């Protein structure tokens, strides 16, 4: 038997180990799960944005939240016109101003009716739809398992739409919203039945499950996602808070989610909700990874693979109050394309 010297055996082991380590690293380096697209091919000029409570809130909100110094600014027609016009120029036509949390009784929070009318006047000039964001925390503000609460909540929404018939509808946002919960589906059914025929029932929807963030309270399985889609008119899927600390896996997940929600939405008009905020020191969000630029890379790859269908309408930004000049530049360059130049 030939005996290989120890030094030679060690050298071979080291070479094999180096190859075993280098190949995955090389594969990761060459992996490109996202796409950089700058020609605007995925923009439909039908995008959306979530907006803060200060746009529609009554005096009590400004006082309770120590925002009195902002009240006059947000009720100034010139300021509203400048802000909404800038959004319209970027194809942002669905406006989701915050009108939550719902009171435990089911009644919506206070609003300033004169301000709401002023806001609607200006939105109409820009051909924008105003769809207030309503709801709250599951089993704190929102109790869909209670018939009494559902009735009060729905009546409060009907009163809002009766008082302001120019509103396009409402967006239901309950957080968390457990996958499989039958009471939330019942709430959707009853709300849809009660709304005026031309009113939009939008849902701030949850993305599919992922091993990175497996909680069923903030991710819907396919059957439940499809069930929600069948009971509403519009979906804005909250594709963030993934807990992913690495850029490429995040882009890959965004591409996968894009393909899934386009399929699961069953033809219901759909916006892909993207992160534009920096929640630091929390485990569910890493802003250096989970940001607008990386999200766009992922959804471009997903849209290119899926071939955007007619019910895909664009992106929804979360949120207006966290957007900064760098993020607007990213949107202009990496989504809207040359037509904004």
C-alpha positions in Angstrom: 0.0 0.0 0.0 1.2 3.5 -0.9 1.4 5.8 2.0 0.7 9.5 1.3 2.8 11.8 3.5 0.8 13.7 6.1 1.9 17.1 4.7 0.5 16.1 1.2 -2.7 14.8 2.8 -3.2 18.0 4.7 -2.6 20.1 1.6 -5.2 18.1 -0.3 -7.7 18.6 2.5 -7.0 22.3 2.5 -7.4 22.6 -1.2 -10.7 20.7 -1.0 -11.9 22.8 1.8 -11.0 26.0 0.0 -12.9 24.8 -3.1 -15.9 23.9 -0.9 -15.9 27.4 0.6 -15.1 29.3 -2.6 -17.8 27.7 -4.8 -20.8 28.9 -2.8 -19.2 32.3 -2.3 -18.6 32.5 -6.1 -22.2 31.4 -6.7 -23.5 34.0 -4.3 -21.4 36.7 -6.0 -22.7 35.8 -9.4 -26.3 35.5 -8.2 -28.4 38.4 -9.5 -32.0 37.9 -8.2 -32.9 41.6 -8.9 -33.0 43.8 -11.9 -32.2 47.4 -12.5 -34.8 48.8 -14.9 -34.8 52.5 -15.8 -37.1 52.7 -18.8 -40.4 52.9 -16.9 -41.8 49.7 -18.4 -43.4 48.6 -15.2 -45.0 52.0 -14.4 -48.7 52.2 -15.1 -49.2 55.8 -13.8 -51.7 54.3 -11.3 -49.5 54.2 -8.2 -50.6 54.8 -4.6 -49.2 56.2 -1.3 -50.1 56.0 2.3 -50.5 59.4 4.0 -50.6 60.6 7.6 -53.6 61.4 9.8 -52.8 65.1 9.7 -54.3 65.5 6.2 -57.8 64.8 7.4 -57.6 64.8 11.3 -59.7 67.1 13.4 -58.3 69.6 16.0 -58.3 67.0 18.7 -55.7 64.9 16.8 -53.3 67.8 16.5 -53.7 68.6 20.2 -53.5 65.1 21.5 -50.3 64.4 19.4 -48.7 67.7 20.1 -48.8 68.7 16.4 -50.6 72.0 16.7 -47.8 73.8 14.9 -48.6 71.7 11.8 -52.3 72.3 11.7 -52.4 75.5 9.6 -49.9 74.1 7.2 -51.9 71.0 6.4 -55.1 73.0 6.0 -53.5 75.5 3.6 -54.9 75.0 0.1 -51.6 76.1 -1.5 -49.7 73.5 0.5 -52.1 70.7 -0.3 -52.1 71.6 -4.0 -48.3 71.6 -4.2 -48.1 68.2 -2.4 -50.8 66.5 -4.4 -49.6 67.9 -7.7 -46.1 66.6 -7.1 -47.6 63.1 -6.4 -49.7 63.3 -9.6 -46.7 64.1 -11.7 -45.2 60.8 -10.5 -48.3 58.9 -11.5 -49.5 58.6 -7.8 -53.2 58.6 -8.2 -54.5 56.5 -5.2 -54.2 58.5 -2.0 -54.6 56.6 1.3 -54.9 59.2 4.1 -54.8 57.8 7.6 -58.2 57.8 9.4 -57.4 55.3 12.1 -57.3 53.8 14.7 -61.0 53.1 15.0 -62.4 53.7 18.5 -63.1 50.4 20.4 -66.8 51.1 19.8 -66.3 50.8 16.0 -66.7 54.5 15.3 -64.0 56.2 13.1 -61.8 58.9 14.7 -62.7 62.5 14.4 -62.2 64.3 11.1 -62.2 67.9 9.9 -65.0 68.0 7.3 -64.0 71.4 5.8 -60.4 70.1 5.4 -61.7 66.8 3.8 -63.7 68.8 1.3 -60.7 71.0 0.5 -58.5 67.9 0.1 -61.1 66.3 -2.3 -61.3 69.5 -4.3 -57.6 69.5 -5.0 -57.4 65.7 -5.5 -60.1 65.9 -8.2 -58.2 68.5 -10.1 -55.3 66.0 -10.3 -57.6 63.0 -11.2 -56.6 61.4 -7.9 -58.7 59.0 -5.9 -59.0 59.6 -2.1 -59.4 56.3 -0.3 -59.1 56.8 3.5 -57.2 54.1 5.4 -59.4 52.8 8.2 -59.1 50.0 10.8 -56.6 49.6 13.6 -55.0 47.0 15.9 -56.7 43.6 15.9 -58.6 42.9 19.1 -57.6 46.3 20.5 -59.4 48.8 18.2 -60.9 46.2 15.8 -63.1 43.3 16.9 -64.4 41.6 13.8 -65.6 38.7 15.8 -68.3 41.0 17.4 -71.4 41.5 15.3 -72.1 44.7 17.3 -68.6 46.1 16.6 -68.9 45.2 12.9 -72.3 46.9 12.6 -71.0 50.1 14.3 -67.8 50.1 12.2 -69.6 49.7 8.9 -72.2 52.3 9.8 -69.4 54.8 10.6 -67.9 54.2 7.2 -71.3 54.6 5.5 -71.7 57.9 7.4 -68.3 59.1 6.2 -69.2 58.3 2.6 -72.6 59.8 2.9 -71.1 63.0 4.2 -68.4 63.0 1.5 -69.7 61.1 -1.5 -66.7 62.2 -3.6 -64.5 59.8 -1.6 -63.6 56.8 -3.9 -64.1 54.3 -1.0 -62.1 53.1 2.0 -59.1 50.9 2.6 -59.4 48.4 5.4 -56.1 48.0 7.3 -56.2 45.7 10.4 -52.9 44.8 12.0 -52.2 42.1 12.6 -54.7 40.2 10.5 -54.2 36.5 11.1 -54.2 34.2 8.1 -57.3 32.0 8.2 -59.4 34.3 10.4 -63.0 33.9 9.3 -64.4 37.0 11.1 -62.3 39.3 9.0 -63.7 37.7 5.9 -67.2 38.2 7.3 -66.4 41.8 7.9 -65.2 42.2 4.3 -68.4 40.6 3.1 -70.7 42.8 5.2 -68.8 45.9 4.4 -68.8 45.2 0.7 -72.5 44.6 0.8 -73.2 47.9 2.7 -71.0 50.2 0.5 -72.4 52.2 -2.3 -72.2 50.3 -5.6 -69.4 52.5 -7.0 -67.4 52.7 -3.8 -64.0 51.0 -3.8 -63.3 48.5 -1.0 -59.5 48.3 -0.8 -57.5 46.1 1.5 -54.0 46.7 2.9 -53.1 43.0 2.3 -50.4 40.8 3.8 -47.8 39.0 1.7 -47.3 35.2 1.4 -45.5 33.2 4.1 -41.7 33.2 4.2 -39.2 31.3 6.4 -37.5 34.6 7.1 -40.6 35.9 9.0 -42.9 33.0 9.5 -45.6 34.6 11.6 -49.1 33.7 10.4 -50.4 37.0 11.9 -48.7 39.1 9.2 -48.6 36.6 6.3 -51.5 35.0 4.4 -51.4 31.6 2.9 -52.6 31.2 -0.7 -56.1 30.1 0.1 -56.7 33.0 2.5 -55.1 35.6 0.2 -57.4 34.4 -2.6 -60.4 34.6 -0.2 -59.6 38.2 0.6 -59.1 39.1 -3.1 -62.5 37.7 -4.0 -64.2 39.9 -1.4 -62.7 43.3 -2.3 -62.1 45.6 -5.2 -58.5 46.5 -4.7 -55.4 45.3 -3.0 -52.3 47.1 -1.7 -49.9 44.3 -0.5 -47.6 45.3 2.3 -44.4 43.8 1.1 -42.1 44.7 3.9 -41.1 43.9 7.5 -39.4 40.7 6.3 -36.6 40.5 8.9 -34.1 39.8 6.1 -30.6 41.2 6.8 -29.1 40.5 3.3 -29.8 42.4 0.1 -29.8 39.5 -2.4 -32.2 37.2 -0.4 -34.5 40.3 0.1 -34.6 41.0 -3.7 -35.2 37.3 -4.3 -38.1 37.3 -1.9 -39.6 40.4 -3.4 -39.4 38.9 -6.9 -41.1 35.7 -5.6 -43.8 37.6 -3.7 -44.5 39.7 -6.8 -45.1 36.6 -8.9 -47.2 35.0 -6.1 -49.5 37.9 -5.3 -50.1 38.6 -9.0 -51.3 35.1 -9.4 -53.2 34.9 -6.1 -55.1 38.2 -6.5 -57.4 36.5 -9.1 -57.7 39.6 -11.3 -58.4 42.1 -8.4 -56.5 45.4 -9.1 -53.2 45.2 -7.3 -50.6 47.6 -6.0 -47.2 46.3 -4.6 -46.5 48.1 -1.3 -42.9 49.1 -0.9 -40.9 50.3 2.2 -39.7 53.9 2.4 -39.0 54.1 6.1 -36.2 53.5 8.6 -37.4 51.7 11.7 -34.1 51.0 13.5 -33.3 48.6 16.3 -36.2 46.3 15.5 -35.8 42.7 14.4 -38.3 42.8 11.6 -36.8 45.6 9.5 -33.3 46.3 8.4 -33.4 49.7 6.5 -30.0 49.2 4.9 -31.5 46.1 3.2 -35.2 46.6 3.2 -35.5 49.9 1.3 -37.0 51.3 -1.8 -34.0 50.7 -4.1 -33.6 47.0 -3.2 -37.4 46.5 -3.3 -37.6 47.9 -6.8 -34.8 45.6 -8.0 -36.8 42.6 -6.7 -40.2 43.5 -8.1 -38.7 44.4 -11.5 -37.4 40.8 -11.6 -40.7 39.4 -10.5 -42.7 41.5 -13.0 -40.3 40.7 -15.8 -40.8 36.9 -15.1 -44.5 37.1 -14.6 -45.3 39.4 -17.5 -47.4 42.2 -15.7 -51.1 41.4 -16.3 -53.9 43.9 -16.6 -54.8 43.9 -13.0 -51.3 45.0 -11.9 -51.5 48.7 -11.4 -48.1 49.7 -9.9 -46.6 50.4 -6.5 -47.8 51.9 -3.3 -45.3 53.7 -1.2 -45.2 53.5 2.6 -45.2 56.3 3.3 -45.4 60.0 2.3 -44.2 61.2 5.6 -41.0 59.1 5.5 -40.1 59.9 1.9 -36.9 61.9 1.5 -35.2 63.5 -1.6 -33.0 60.5 -2.1 -36.0 58.1 -2.2 -37.9 60.3 -4.6 -34.8 60.3 -6.9 -34.7 56.5 -6.6 -38.4 56.2 -7.6 -37.8 58.6 -10.5 -34.7 56.8 -11.8 -35.6 53.2 -11.0 -39.3 53.0 -11.6 -40.9 56.0 -13.3 -38.2 56.1 -16.0 -37.2 58.8 -18.5 -40.7 60.4 -18.7 -40.1 62.3 -15.4 -37.0 64.0 -16.7 
